[in-house]
Amino acid sequence: MGESLGYMPEEEIAKFEKEPTQAEQPVGNEPGDRFDELLLEQLGQFERTQTEQFQATNESLENFVREINEKFSAEDQREIYDALTLMFTLHIYQKDRPEGSPYVSHPLAVAQKAIGMSPNPDKGLVIAALMHDSVEDQADKLASLTEQTDTSLTDEQKALTEIQTKYGERVANIVSHLSNPDFDAVLASQGITKENSQYKELKNKLYAEHVAEAIEDPDVLRIKLADFSENALKLSKLPTETDAQIKQKQKYIDKYVPVMKIFADRLQRDNLFPEYQTALIEEYNKLK
């Protein structure tokens, strides 16, 4: 959800850059190997995780780690925890979500929902869910990790190369389809700028078309649905105490309500996830 992208002051970023960037402890196969505890201890080194604001996120993190331990092999845990730590590294100081929660809570929630949508444990799907906003929102930071030296590549291309190197082609392809194109650049190529009276409407139309195409892929559908539900199905909870908040909420309504119908139709077509069908239709009827 690139709309809420933002960065902390430079002194916070400098502090972030000194903190851990990947899970280095080995995962063991024996019950006595407490890699989960080592992971949580490492993530706890990020100072933001010690704040009161992070309490609910820390609880979600512990639940996520518990579920990963129960459902995945030690080898799969190693890769998932590496992706989890990388996700924290990329998003820990990103601007908070519109409802006020730390941004890292969003990829974490999407990954948890993706686990529930899969009939069998799917390491690649969980990793892609954790990484789903990394290219769209933090391409420059992710690109800085790659050994790719081709200066003709964009940060987004380098970031996807890093994901493919670390987690494989399937994960990189899923993340690529989950990342929104640069709609501003697309419209600019058509001579349409922000000063155009139809700019917002046309940009929302491009977003809806992108989603409709992307969710034809079953893997992308699961994560995009989890992502969308975390964004669009929480519109009613957004604050409306100020004119700015009212304007922001209306912006999201204009963007997301048409896409609710696209998701509902896609799920009904293949009779998938009836609980999401119901939630989408109910929210659509309230907001349309």
C-alpha positions as CSV (number, residue, x, y, z in Angstrom):
1,M,0.0,0.0,0.0
2,G,2.4,2.7,-1.2
3,E,-0.1,5.5,-0.5
4,S,1.1,5.7,3.1
5,L,4.8,5.5,2.4
6,G,7.0,7.8,4.5
7,Y,10.3,7.9,6.3
8,M,11.6,8.7,9.8
9,P,14.1,11.5,10.4
10,E,17.7,11.0,9.4
11,E,18.8,10.3,13.0
12,E,16.3,7.5,13.2
13,I,17.4,6.0,9.9
14,A,21.1,6.2,11.1
15,K,20.1,4.2,14.2
16,F,18.2,1.7,12.0
17,E,21.2,1.1,9.8
18,K,23.2,-0.1,12.8
19,E,20.6,-2.7,13.7
20,P,20.4,-6.3,12.5
21,T,19.7,-7.0,8.9
22,Q,19.3,-10.7,8.7
23,A,18.7,-13.8,10.9
24,E,22.1,-15.3,11.4
25,Q,21.4,-18.0,14.0
26,P,21.1,-21.6,12.6
27,V,17.8,-23.4,12.8
28,G,18.0,-26.8,14.4
29,N,15.9,-29.9,14.1
30,E,16.0,-30.9,17.8
31,P,13.3,-29.7,20.2
32,G,16.0,-28.0,22.3
33,D,17.0,-25.7,19.5
34,R,15.1,-22.5,20.4
35,F,15.6,-20.6,17.2
36,D,12.3,-18.8,17.6
37,E,13.4,-17.3,20.9
38,L,16.7,-16.2,19.3
39,L,14.8,-14.6,16.4
40,L,12.4,-12.7,18.7
41,E,15.4,-11.6,20.8
42,Q,17.1,-10.3,17.6
43,L,14.0,-8.5,16.4
44,G,13.7,-7.0,19.9
45,Q,17.0,-5.1,19.2
46,F,15.0,-2.7,17.0
47,E,14.3,0.1,19.5
48,R,10.8,0.7,18.1
49,T,9.7,-2.8,19.2
50,Q,10.2,-1.7,22.9
51,T,7.6,1.1,22.6
52,E,4.0,0.8,23.9
53,Q,2.8,1.4,20.4
54,F,4.4,-1.9,19.4
55,Q,2.7,-4.1,22.0
56,A,0.0,-5.5,19.7
57,T,2.5,-6.0,16.9
58,N,4.8,-7.9,19.2
59,E,1.9,-10.2,20.2
60,S,1.1,-10.8,16.6
61,L,4.8,-11.6,15.9
62,E,4.9,-14.2,18.7
63,N,1.7,-15.8,17.3
64,F,3.2,-15.8,13.8
65,V,6.4,-17.5,15.0
66,R,4.5,-20.1,17.0
67,E,2.4,-20.9,13.9
68,I,5.5,-21.2,11.7
69,N,7.1,-23.5,14.2
70,E,4.1,-25.7,14.2
71,K,3.5,-26.0,10.5
72,F,6.9,-25.8,8.8
73,S,10.1,-27.8,8.8
74,A,13.3,-26.4,10.3
75,E,14.7,-25.8,6.8
76,D,11.6,-23.8,5.8
77,Q,11.7,-21.9,9.1
78,R,15.2,-20.7,8.3
79,E,14.1,-19.1,5.1
80,I,10.9,-17.7,6.5
81,Y,12.6,-16.1,9.5
82,D,15.3,-14.6,7.2
83,A,12.5,-13.0,5.2
84,L,10.8,-11.9,8.4
85,T,13.9,-10.2,9.6
86,L,14.5,-8.6,6.2
87,M,10.9,-7.3,6.2
88,F,11.5,-5.7,9.6
89,T,14.7,-4.2,8.4
90,L,13.0,-2.6,5.4
91,H,9.8,-1.4,7.0
92,I,10.6,-0.8,10.7
93,Y,10.8,3.0,10.3
94,Q,8.3,3.4,7.5
95,K,5.4,5.8,8.2
96,D,2.7,4.3,10.4
97,R,-0.4,2.8,8.8
98,P,-3.5,5.2,8.5
99,E,-5.1,3.7,11.6
100,G,-1.9,4.3,13.6
101,S,-0.3,0.9,13.8
102,P,3.4,0.3,12.9
103,Y,3.8,-0.5,9.3
104,V,5.5,-3.8,9.9
105,S,2.2,-5.0,11.4
106,H,0.8,-5.0,7.8
107,P,3.1,-7.5,6.0
108,L,3.0,-9.6,9.2
109,A,-0.8,-9.7,9.1
110,V,-0.9,-10.5,5.4
111,A,1.5,-13.4,5.9
112,Q,-0.6,-14.8,8.7
113,K,-3.7,-14.6,6.5
114,A,-1.8,-16.2,3.6
115,I,-1.0,-19.2,5.8
116,G,-4.7,-19.6,6.6
117,M,-5.6,-19.5,2.9
118,S,-3.3,-22.3,1.9
119,P,-4.5,-25.9,2.2
120,N,-0.9,-27.0,2.8
121,P,2.1,-25.2,4.3
122,D,3.6,-23.1,1.5
123,K,6.9,-21.5,2.4
124,G,7.1,-19.5,-0.9
125,L,3.7,-18.0,-0.3
126,V,4.5,-16.9,3.2
127,I,7.8,-15.3,2.1
128,A,6.1,-13.5,-0.8
129,A,3.5,-12.2,1.7
130,L,6.2,-10.9,4.0
131,M,8.0,-9.2,1.0
132,H,4.8,-8.0,-0.8
133,D,5.4,-4.3,-0.2
134,S,9.2,-4.4,-0.3
135,V,9.7,-3.5,-3.9
136,E,6.9,-1.0,-4.1
137,D,7.8,0.9,-0.9
138,Q,11.4,0.2,-0.2
139,A,13.1,-0.7,-3.5
140,D,16.1,1.6,-2.8
141,K,17.0,-0.1,0.5
142,L,16.4,-3.6,-0.9
143,A,18.4,-2.8,-4.1
144,S,21.3,-1.7,-1.9
145,L,21.7,-5.3,-0.7
146,T,22.2,-6.8,-4.1
147,E,25.6,-7.4,-5.8
148,Q,24.0,-6.4,-9.1
149,T,26.3,-3.7,-10.8
150,D,24.3,-3.1,-13.9
151,T,23.6,0.7,-13.8
152,S,20.9,0.4,-16.4
153,L,18.7,-1.4,-14.0
154,T,16.2,0.5,-11.8
155,D,16.0,0.1,-8.1
156,E,12.8,-2.0,-8.5
157,Q,14.6,-4.4,-10.9
158,K,17.6,-4.7,-8.6
159,A,15.2,-5.3,-5.7
160,L,13.4,-8.1,-7.5
161,T,16.8,-9.6,-8.4
162,E,17.7,-9.7,-4.8
163,I,14.5,-11.4,-3.9
164,Q,15.0,-14.0,-6.6
165,T,18.6,-14.6,-5.4
166,K,17.5,-15.1,-1.8
167,Y,14.2,-16.8,-2.2
168,G,13.8,-18.1,-5.8
169,E,12.1,-17.2,-9.0
170,R,8.6,-18.1,-7.9
171,V,8.7,-15.7,-4.9
172,A,10.2,-13.0,-7.1
173,N,7.4,-13.4,-9.7
174,I,4.7,-13.2,-7.1
175,V,6.1,-10.1,-5.5
176,S,6.5,-8.5,-9.0
177,H,2.8,-9.1,-9.7
178,L,1.9,-7.8,-6.2
179,S,3.8,-4.5,-6.8
180,N,1.7,-1.7,-8.3
181,P,3.2,-0.2,-11.4
182,D,4.1,3.5,-11.4
183,F,0.7,4.8,-12.4
184,D,1.8,8.4,-12.4
185,A,4.4,7.6,-15.0
186,V,1.8,5.7,-17.1
187,L,-0.5,8.6,-17.1
188,A,2.3,11.1,-17.7
189,S,3.2,9.1,-20.9
190,Q,-0.3,9.8,-22.0
191,G,0.0,13.5,-21.3
192,I,-2.1,13.3,-18.2
193,T,-0.8,15.2,-15.1
194,K,-2.1,15.7,-11.6
195,E,-3.6,19.0,-12.7
196,N,-6.0,17.1,-15.0
197,S,-9.5,17.0,-13.6
198,Q,-9.7,13.3,-14.4
199,Y,-6.3,12.4,-13.0
200,K,-7.5,10.7,-9.8
201,E,-10.3,8.8,-11.5
202,L,-8.0,7.5,-14.2
203,K,-5.3,6.5,-11.7
204,N,-7.9,4.5,-9.7
205,K,-9.0,2.9,-13.0
206,L,-5.4,1.8,-13.7
207,Y,-5.2,0.3,-10.2
208,A,-8.4,-1.6,-10.7
209,E,-7.3,-3.0,-14.0
210,H,-3.9,-4.0,-12.5
211,V,-5.6,-5.9,-9.7
212,A,-8.1,-7.6,-12.0
213,E,-5.2,-8.9,-14.1
214,A,-2.9,-9.9,-11.3
215,I,-5.4,-11.9,-9.3
216,E,-6.0,-14.3,-12.2
217,D,-2.8,-16.0,-10.8
218,P,-3.9,-18.3,-7.8
219,D,-0.8,-17.4,-5.8
220,V,-1.1,-13.7,-6.3
221,L,-4.8,-13.9,-5.6
222,R,-4.2,-15.3,-2.1
223,I,-1.7,-12.6,-1.0
224,K,-3.5,-9.8,-2.9
225,L,-6.7,-10.7,-1.2
226,A,-5.1,-10.8,2.2
227,D,-3.4,-7.5,1.5
228,F,-6.6,-5.9,0.2
229,S,-8.6,-7.1,3.2
230,E,-6.1,-5.5,5.5
231,N,-6.5,-2.2,3.7
232,A,-10.1,-2.0,2.3
233,L,-12.0,-3.9,4.9
234,K,-10.8,-1.6,7.6
235,L,-12.0,1.6,6.0
236,S,-14.8,2.0,8.6
237,K,-12.2,2.1,11.3
238,L,-10.3,5.0,9.9
239,P,-10.6,8.2,12.0
240,T,-12.7,11.1,10.7
241,E,-12.0,13.7,13.4
242,T,-10.4,16.3,11.1
243,D,-11.0,17.5,7.6
244,A,-7.7,15.9,6.5
245,Q,-8.7,12.5,7.9
246,I,-12.1,12.8,6.2
247,K,-10.4,13.6,2.9
248,Q,-8.0,10.7,3.3
249,K,-10.8,8.3,4.0
250,Q,-12.7,9.4,0.9
251,K,-9.5,8.9,-1.1
252,Y,-9.3,5.3,0.0
253,I,-13.1,4.8,-0.6
254,D,-12.7,6.1,-4.2
255,K,-9.7,3.8,-4.8
256,Y,-10.9,0.6,-3.1
257,V,-14.7,0.3,-3.4
258,P,-14.6,-0.5,-7.2
259,V,-12.0,-3.2,-6.5
260,M,-14.1,-4.8,-3.8
261,K,-16.5,-5.8,-6.6
262,I,-13.6,-7.1,-8.7
263,F,-12.4,-9.4,-5.9
264,A,-15.9,-10.6,-5.0
265,D,-16.6,-11.5,-8.7
266,R,-13.3,-13.4,-8.9
267,L,-14.0,-15.4,-5.7
268,Q,-17.5,-16.2,-6.7
269,R,-16.4,-17.4,-10.1
270,D,-14.3,-20.1,-8.6
271,N,-16.2,-20.5,-5.4
272,L,-13.2,-19.5,-3.2
273,F,-13.0,-18.2,0.3
274,P,-16.7,-17.6,1.1
275,E,-15.9,-15.7,4.3
276,Y,-14.0,-13.1,2.2
277,Q,-16.8,-13.0,-0.4
278,T,-19.3,-12.1,2.4
279,A,-17.0,-9.5,3.9
280,L,-16.3,-7.8,0.6
281,I,-19.9,-7.7,-0.5
282,E,-21.1,-6.3,2.9
283,E,-18.4,-3.6,2.9
284,Y,-19.1,-2.8,-0.8
285,N,-22.8,-2.3,-0.1
286,K,-22.1,0.0,2.9
287,L,-19.7,2.2,1.0
288,K,-20.8,2.2,-2.7
